């Protein structure tokens, strides 16, 4: 894969993340080494809050928190 193609592909993908910063868990968009905080459901129509945090200052979490775990033994 050429470097130009990888660059074009990387800029066309929105990277939604779940993160923790200052004890608060939120969803956001990871872009240019910054996380832009979102408000609302990521599966609906979230809006940007205007708050941004450097990616190096957040703790990235698993994409969702399950309400229950079902297993078959």
Phi, psi and omega per residue, in radians:
X1 nan 2.277 -3.102
X2 -1.275 2.708 -3.135
X3 -1.091 -0.690 3.132
X4 -1.105 -0.720 3.135
X5 -1.151 -0.751 3.114
X6 -1.080 -0.696 3.122
X7 -1.131 -0.746 3.124
X8 -1.154 -0.689 3.134
X9 -1.169 -0.739 -3.110
X10 -1.139 -0.585 -3.113
X11 -1.410 -0.238 -3.100
X12 -1.659 -0.025 -3.100
X13 -1.853 2.243 3.058
X14 -1.542 2.175 -3.107
X15 -1.759 1.707 3.074
X16 -1.404 2.377 -3.131
X17 -2.363 2.735 2.976
X18 -1.944 2.285 -3.019
X19 -2.518 2.883 3.066
X20 -2.159 2.303 3.086
X21 -2.536 2.222 -3.133
X22 0.993 0.635 3.095
X23 1.388 0.074 -3.126
X24 -1.967 2.286 3.112
X25 -1.688 2.267 -3.121
X26 -2.524 2.943 2.954
X27 -1.755 2.706 -3.141
X28 -2.791 -3.129 3.065
X29 -2.027 2.161 -3.131
X30 -1.596 2.003 -3.060
X31 -2.565 2.220 3.093
X32 0.936 0.839 3.124
X33 1.032 0.434 3.046
X34 -2.318 2.602 3.081
X35 -1.934 2.121 3.126
X36 -1.711 2.074 -3.052
X37 -1.219 2.448 3.105
X38 -1.930 2.662 3.055
X39 -2.126 2.391 -3.125
X40 1.763 -3.112 -3.096
X41 -1.400 2.274 3.135
X42 -1.219 -0.295 3.114
X43 -1.586 -0.086 3.095
X44 -1.877 -2.135 3.112
X45 -2.181 1.439 -3.123
X46 -1.250 2.746 3.089
X47 -2.153 2.609 3.088
X48 -1.285 2.402 3.141
X49 -1.489 -0.315 -3.068
X50 1.675 -0.176 3.105
X51 -1.547 2.377 3.100
X52 -2.278 2.553 3.135
X53 -2.349 2.414 3.038
X54 -1.041 2.424 -3.097
X55 -1.042 -0.485 -3.133
X56 -1.243 -0.244 -3.103
X57 -1.808 0.105 3.136
X58 -2.003 2.762 3.001
X59 -1.825 2.045 3.140
X60 -1.355 2.380 -3.080
X61 -1.998 2.980 3.052
X62 -1.074 2.692 -3.021
X63 -1.031 -0.574 3.139
X64 -2.588 2.824 3.139
X65 -1.907 1.928 -3.092
X66 -1.172 2.518 3.108
X67 -1.424 -0.408 3.082
X68 -2.736 2.763 3.134
X69 -2.079 2.199 3.139
X70 -1.999 2.254 -3.108
X71 -2.340 2.655 3.077
X72 -2.029 2.205 -3.081
X73 -1.641 nan nan
